[in-house]
Amino acid sequence: MPAGAAIPDEGLARLMPMFARLSECGHIRAAGPTLRRICGNIDLAGRRFLDVFDVARPHAVRSCADLFDLSDRKIVVRFRALPAQQLRGHLVRLAPGDGAIVNLSFGISAAEAVRDHGLSHADFAPTDLTVELLYLTEVKSAVMGELKSLNQRLQSARRKAEAQALTDPLTGLANRRAFDLALDRAVAGTGRGMSFALLHLDLDRFKQINDSLGHGAGDRVLAEVARILRAQMRQNDTIARVGGDEFMAILMGASEPESLLRICDRVIAALEQPIDYEGTACRISGSIGVARSVSYARPEPRRMIEDADAALYHSKHMGRGRTTIDRPGHDAAA
């Protein structure tokens, strides 16, 4: 190094806060403030560099001569007291007798170092962009986190809106649109060997309650009917309110008349239990019509709805509070 070009340790500390000036025999003469800080603020001066740091790459560095042979080469070192902390560096040999200077940095572990050692902008060289990059990384992380949260809220709102669009607000059951979609899926499933039954329920004596006690009583009865239907049917059955006092249900895998009659009888029996409304017992019943997919060579949604509707009104004509099931050989099978 030319005479007069030597930089005092204080200047090196400002330019390279993680420098170490080494003597000709490999002892540390001076160290930058950030390097001292991550080493636990121990006094590094006078200590042999290879006693404080282990050279991880290149390998087999055991002596001062081995170390100085790495001049102008990149090195990777670990602080022996904290081996998890890996530092990258560059060693420059000075004029004969002046030793060497090693400048270290955190490399890709800068974020962990800042967190673990509580480092700030002042702990890095003025020209080091680490802090700015970390700040940008944090900003990006915060923005990505906010975008993820926003996306989750939007997805939740979309699912909620979709559910509301397919739900009857009074009973919480599926609405007509949801029922039609479910019926289309059920009919499509028959092409894969699946079967189902379509139930059409109309409440008996509901109009009298609405007319005599008002819409509040009617709403109370409809909500109780929804509860009864949920209780009497399976979780994977589709239950829908499709009109004022009309309900439809799709029972997947149900095709035997005896089994369907048992289900419908339970529903009707539950409907005939008194429903309390402000101290007044509301009494209703229900008439049910059933169309089964197995009764058709090619089930069609519109035809099945029409046949279930016809079966329902047959039940009403026969005295209400009963079930009619279309069987093979009747009109539904045509």
C-alpha positions as CSV (number, residue, x, y, z in Angstrom):
1,M,0.0,0.0,0.0
2,P,1.5,3.4,-0.9
3,A,2.7,5.6,1.9
4,G,0.0,7.8,3.2
5,A,-2.8,5.6,1.9
6,A,-3.4,3.7,5.1
7,I,-6.9,4.1,6.5
8,P,-7.2,4.4,10.3
9,D,-9.3,1.9,12.1
10,E,-12.0,4.5,12.8
11,G,-12.4,5.2,9.1
12,L,-12.6,1.5,8.4
13,A,-15.2,1.1,11.1
14,R,-17.4,3.6,9.3
15,L,-16.8,2.2,5.8
16,M,-16.9,-1.5,6.8
17,P,-18.6,-2.1,10.2
18,M,-17.8,-5.8,10.0
19,F,-14.1,-5.6,9.2
20,A,-11.2,-7.3,11.0
21,R,-7.6,-6.0,10.6
22,L,-5.2,-8.9,11.1
23,S,-1.5,-8.7,12.1
24,E,1.1,-10.5,10.1
25,C,0.7,-13.5,12.4
26,G,-3.0,-13.6,12.1
27,H,-4.1,-11.9,15.3
28,I,-6.9,-9.4,15.3
29,R,-5.6,-5.8,15.7
30,A,-9.0,-4.1,15.3
31,A,-12.6,-5.0,14.5
32,G,-15.6,-3.1,13.3
33,P,-18.5,-2.3,15.7
34,T,-21.0,-4.6,14.1
35,L,-18.6,-7.5,14.0
36,R,-18.0,-7.0,17.7
37,R,-21.7,-6.7,18.4
38,I,-22.6,-10.1,16.8
39,C,-19.7,-11.6,18.7
40,G,-21.2,-10.6,21.9
41,N,-19.2,-7.4,22.3
42,I,-16.2,-9.4,23.5
43,D,-12.8,-7.8,23.1
44,L,-11.5,-9.3,19.8
45,A,-8.2,-7.3,19.8
46,G,-5.2,-9.6,20.3
47,R,-7.1,-12.8,19.7
48,R,-6.0,-15.1,16.9
49,F,-8.5,-14.9,14.0
50,L,-8.7,-18.6,13.6
51,D,-9.4,-19.1,17.3
52,V,-12.4,-16.8,17.0
53,F,-13.7,-17.9,13.6
54,D,-13.8,-21.2,11.8
55,V,-13.2,-21.0,8.0
56,A,-16.0,-23.2,6.6
57,R,-15.0,-22.6,2.9
58,P,-12.5,-23.1,1.5
59,H,-11.7,-26.2,3.7
60,A,-8.5,-27.1,5.5
61,V,-7.6,-23.6,6.6
62,R,-5.6,-24.3,9.8
63,S,-2.8,-21.7,9.9
64,C,-2.3,-18.0,9.3
65,A,-0.4,-18.9,6.1
66,D,-3.4,-20.9,4.9
67,L,-5.6,-17.9,5.7
68,F,-3.4,-15.4,3.9
69,D,-3.2,-17.6,0.9
70,L,-6.9,-16.8,0.4
71,S,-6.1,-13.2,-0.4
72,D,-8.6,-11.8,-3.0
73,R,-10.8,-14.8,-2.6
74,K,-14.3,-15.2,-1.1
75,I,-14.4,-17.0,2.2
76,V,-17.2,-18.3,4.5
77,V,-16.6,-18.2,8.2
78,R,-18.5,-19.1,11.4
79,F,-18.2,-17.5,14.8
80,R,-17.0,-20.5,16.9
81,A,-19.1,-19.4,19.9
82,L,-22.2,-19.1,17.6
83,P,-21.7,-21.7,14.8
84,A,-25.2,-21.1,13.4
85,Q,-24.1,-17.6,12.4
86,Q,-22.5,-17.9,9.0
87,L,-20.7,-15.0,7.5
88,R,-19.4,-14.4,4.0
89,G,-16.2,-12.4,3.5
90,H,-13.3,-11.2,1.4
91,L,-9.7,-11.2,2.6
92,V,-7.2,-8.7,1.2
93,R,-3.4,-9.0,1.9
94,L,-1.8,-5.7,2.7
95,A,1.8,-4.7,2.2
96,P,4.4,-7.0,3.7
97,G,4.4,-6.6,7.4
98,D,1.0,-5.0,7.5
99,G,-1.0,-8.2,7.7
100,A,-4.5,-8.3,6.0
101,I,-8.0,-7.0,6.2
102,V,-11.1,-9.2,6.2
103,N,-14.4,-7.7,5.4
104,L,-17.4,-9.8,6.4
105,S,-21.2,-9.7,5.7
106,F,-24.3,-11.6,6.5
107,G,-25.2,-12.6,3.0
108,I,-28.6,-14.2,2.6
109,S,-28.9,-14.5,6.4
110,A,-29.1,-10.8,6.9
111,A,-32.8,-10.9,7.9
112,E,-32.1,-13.4,10.7
113,A,-29.1,-11.4,11.8
114,V,-31.1,-8.2,12.1
115,R,-33.7,-10.0,14.1
116,D,-31.4,-12.0,16.3
117,H,-29.0,-9.1,17.1
118,G,-31.3,-6.2,17.0
119,L,-29.4,-4.5,14.2
120,S,-30.4,-1.2,12.6
121,H,-29.4,1.0,9.6
122,A,-26.5,2.3,11.7
123,D,-24.9,-1.1,12.0
124,F,-24.3,-1.4,8.2
125,A,-22.0,0.4,5.9
126,P,-23.5,3.6,4.3
127,T,-23.3,2.0,0.9
128,D,-24.8,-1.3,2.1
129,L,-28.3,-1.8,0.7
130,T,-29.1,-4.6,3.1
131,V,-31.4,-2.5,5.3
132,E,-33.3,-1.1,2.2
133,L,-33.7,-4.6,0.8
134,L,-34.9,-5.9,4.1
135,Y,-37.3,-3.0,4.4
136,L,-38.6,-3.8,0.9
137,T,-38.9,-7.4,1.8
138,E,-40.9,-6.5,4.9
139,V,-43.1,-4.2,2.9
140,K,-43.6,-6.9,0.3
141,S,-44.4,-9.4,3.0
142,A,-46.9,-7.0,4.6
143,V,-48.5,-6.3,1.3
144,M,-48.7,-10.0,0.4
145,G,-50.2,-10.7,3.8
146,E,-52.8,-8.0,3.3
147,L,-53.5,-9.2,-0.2
148,K,-53.9,-12.7,1.1
149,S,-56.2,-11.5,3.9
150,L,-58.2,-9.4,1.4
151,N,-58.5,-12.4,-1.0
152,Q,-59.7,-14.6,1.9
153,R,-62.3,-12.0,2.8
154,L,-63.4,-11.7,-0.8
155,Q,-63.6,-15.5,-1.1
156,S,-65.6,-15.7,2.1
157,A,-67.9,-12.9,0.9
158,R,-68.3,-14.6,-2.5
159,R,-69.1,-18.0,-0.8
160,K,-71.5,-16.2,1.6
161,A,-73.2,-14.4,-1.3
162,E,-73.5,-17.6,-3.3
163,A,-74.9,-19.4,-0.3
164,Q,-77.4,-16.6,0.2
165,A,-78.4,-16.7,-3.4
166,L,-79.2,-20.4,-3.0
167,T,-80.9,-20.2,0.4
168,D,-84.4,-19.5,1.5
169,P,-83.9,-16.6,4.0
170,L,-86.9,-17.6,6.3
171,T,-86.1,-21.3,6.8
172,G,-82.5,-21.6,5.9
173,L,-83.3,-24.4,3.5
174,A,-82.3,-24.5,-0.1
175,N,-84.4,-22.3,-2.4
176,R,-85.9,-23.2,-5.8
177,R,-82.8,-22.3,-7.7
178,A,-80.6,-24.5,-5.5
179,F,-83.2,-27.3,-5.7
180,D,-83.2,-27.2,-9.5
181,L,-79.4,-27.4,-9.6
182,A,-79.4,-30.3,-7.2
183,L,-82.1,-32.1,-9.3
184,D,-80.0,-31.6,-12.4
185,R,-77.1,-33.2,-10.7
186,A,-79.2,-36.1,-9.4
187,V,-80.6,-36.8,-12.8
188,A,-77.1,-36.7,-14.3
189,G,-76.0,-39.3,-11.7
190,T,-78.6,-41.8,-12.9
191,G,-76.4,-42.3,-15.9
192,R,-73.8,-43.6,-13.6
193,G,-76.2,-46.1,-11.9
194,M,-77.4,-43.8,-9.1
195,S,-81.0,-43.5,-8.0
196,F,-83.0,-41.0,-6.0
197,A,-86.5,-40.1,-5.0
198,L,-88.1,-36.6,-5.4
199,L,-90.6,-35.7,-2.6
200,H,-93.1,-32.8,-3.0
201,L,-94.7,-31.7,0.3
202,D,-97.6,-29.3,0.7
203,L,-98.7,-28.2,4.1
204,D,-102.3,-28.9,5.0
205,R,-104.3,-26.2,7.0
206,F,-101.4,-23.7,6.8
207,K,-103.6,-21.0,5.1
208,Q,-106.0,-21.0,8.0
209,I,-103.1,-20.3,10.5
210,N,-101.8,-17.5,8.3
211,D,-105.2,-16.0,7.9
212,S,-106.3,-16.3,11.6
213,L,-103.0,-15.6,13.4
214,G,-101.1,-13.6,10.9
215,H,-97.8,-13.9,9.1
216,G,-95.8,-14.1,12.3
217,A,-97.5,-17.4,13.1
218,G,-97.1,-18.6,9.5
219,D,-93.4,-17.8,9.7
220,R,-93.1,-19.7,13.0
221,V,-94.8,-22.7,11.5
222,L,-92.6,-22.7,8.4
223,A,-89.4,-22.5,10.5
224,E,-90.6,-25.5,12.5
225,V,-91.4,-27.4,9.4
226,A,-87.8,-26.8,8.2
227,R,-86.5,-28.1,11.5
228,I,-88.7,-31.2,11.2
229,L,-87.6,-32.0,7.7
230,R,-83.9,-31.7,8.6
231,A,-84.4,-34.0,11.6
232,Q,-86.3,-36.6,9.6
233,M,-84.0,-36.7,6.6
234,R,-80.3,-37.3,6.1
235,Q,-77.6,-34.7,6.0
236,N,-76.8,-35.3,2.3
237,D,-80.4,-35.0,1.3
238,T,-81.4,-31.8,-0.5
239,I,-84.4,-30.1,1.2
240,A,-85.8,-26.9,-0.3
241,R,-88.7,-24.5,0.2
242,V,-90.0,-23.9,-3.3
243,G,-93.1,-21.9,-2.6
244,G,-95.1,-20.4,0.3
245,D,-96.0,-23.6,2.0
246,E,-94.4,-26.1,-0.5
247,F,-91.3,-28.0,0.1
248,M,-89.3,-30.5,-2.1
249,A,-86.6,-32.9,-1.2
250,I,-84.2,-35.1,-3.1
251,L,-83.3,-38.4,-1.3
252,M,-80.2,-39.9,-3.0
253,G,-80.1,-43.7,-3.1
254,A,-83.8,-44.0,-2.0
255,S,-85.9,-46.1,-4.3
256,E,-87.8,-48.7,-2.3
257,P,-91.5,-47.7,-1.7
258,E,-91.6,-49.2,1.8
259,S,-88.5,-47.2,2.9
260,L,-89.9,-44.0,1.3
261,L,-93.3,-44.5,3.0
262,R,-91.6,-44.9,6.4
263,I,-89.7,-41.6,5.9
264,C,-92.9,-39.8,4.7
265,D,-95.0,-41.2,7.6
266,R,-92.4,-40.0,10.1
267,V,-92.5,-36.5,8.5
268,I,-96.3,-36.3,8.5
269,A,-96.5,-37.6,12.1
270,A,-94.0,-34.9,13.2
271,L,-95.8,-32.2,11.3
272,E,-99.1,-33.1,13.1
273,Q,-97.6,-32.3,16.5
274,P,-98.9,-28.9,17.8
275,I,-96.6,-26.0,17.1
276,D,-96.7,-23.3,19.8
277,Y,-97.1,-19.7,18.7
278,E,-97.4,-17.2,21.6
279,G,-99.4,-19.7,23.6
280,T,-101.6,-20.8,20.7
281,A,-101.2,-24.4,19.4
282,C,-101.0,-24.3,15.6
283,R,-102.0,-27.6,14.0
284,I,-101.0,-28.6,10.5
285,S,-100.4,-31.7,8.5
286,G,-98.8,-32.5,5.2
287,S,-99.6,-34.2,1.9
288,I,-96.7,-35.8,0.0
289,G,-96.2,-36.9,-3.6
290,V,-93.1,-39.0,-4.6
291,A,-91.5,-39.6,-7.9
292,R,-88.7,-42.2,-8.1
293,S,-85.9,-42.1,-10.7
294,V,-86.1,-45.9,-11.1
295,S,-89.6,-45.5,-12.5
296,Y,-88.2,-43.9,-15.7
297,A,-86.2,-45.2,-18.6
298,R,-84.7,-41.7,-18.9
299,P,-85.5,-39.5,-15.9
300,E,-86.0,-35.8,-16.8
301,P,-86.2,-33.1,-14.2
302,R,-89.4,-31.4,-15.5
303,R,-91.2,-34.7,-15.9
304,M,-90.3,-35.9,-12.4
305,I,-91.5,-32.6,-10.9
306,E,-94.8,-32.9,-12.8
307,D,-95.3,-36.4,-11.6
308,A,-94.4,-35.7,-8.0
309,D,-96.8,-32.8,-8.2
310,A,-99.6,-35.0,-9.6
311,A,-98.9,-37.6,-6.8
312,L,-99.1,-34.8,-4.2
313,Y,-102.5,-33.7,-5.4
314,H,-103.7,-37.3,-5.5
315,S,-102.8,-37.4,-1.8
316,K,-104.8,-34.3,-1.1
317,H,-107.7,-35.7,-3.1
318,M,-107.6,-38.9,-1.0
319,G,-108.0,-37.0,2.2
320,R,-104.7,-35.2,2.9
321,G,-102.1,-36.2,5.5
322,R,-100.8,-39.0,3.4
323,T,-98.3,-40.1,0.8
324,T,-98.6,-41.2,-2.8
325,I,-95.7,-42.9,-4.6
326,D,-95.7,-43.4,-8.4
327,R,-94.8,-46.9,-9.2
328,P,-93.4,-48.6,-12.3
329,G,-96.2,-49.3,-14.7
330,H,-98.0,-46.1,-14.0
331,D,-97.8,-42.9,-16.1
332,A,-94.4,-42.0,-14.7
333,A,-92.9,-45.0,-16.3
334,A,-94.2,-44.2,-19.8
